[in-house]
Amino acid sequence: MSVHHDPNSPLLSEIFEPRIPGKPFARNNRMNFYTYMVQEGNLAQLLFAKAPGVDPKEYAVAALVHKGMPPTFITHGDADQHVGLEQAHEVVNAMKKEGVDFYFEELPGLPHGYDGKEEVEMKKMYECLLKHL
């Protein structure tokens, strides 16, 4: 991962392959870098290393919430090891503040990416969709 620590190294870009349930992720420089950042807990510091003066909070989803957004369904496992549950709560609070119609489902014991598993039915999400179609 040493190439990723050098902010003067060339930028990495590769074609992203869509996720196919049951098939392992393709291992490439981008995926290896992401996995490394999550593992080391330094995603924000490395991701914004070439952007001095940029506050990662400016890129938070909660900062993008605005009046007039369509109804939104938010689900988050409380055992998510990649994205903190507090980020979902920040989005929910921003939606409350802006008066956006939303539905929030916090799921105990579920990790990041749980919704990609075939056995997960996402019933409440479909109920939400059907209500607003």
Secondary structure, 3 states (H helix, E strand, C coil): CHHHHCCCCCCCCCCCCCCCCCCCCCCCHHHHHHHHHHHHCCHHHHHCCCCCCCCHHHHCHHHHCCCCCCCEEEEEECCCCCCCHHHHHHHHHHHHHHCCCEEEEEECCCCCCHHHCCCCCCHHHHHHHHHHC
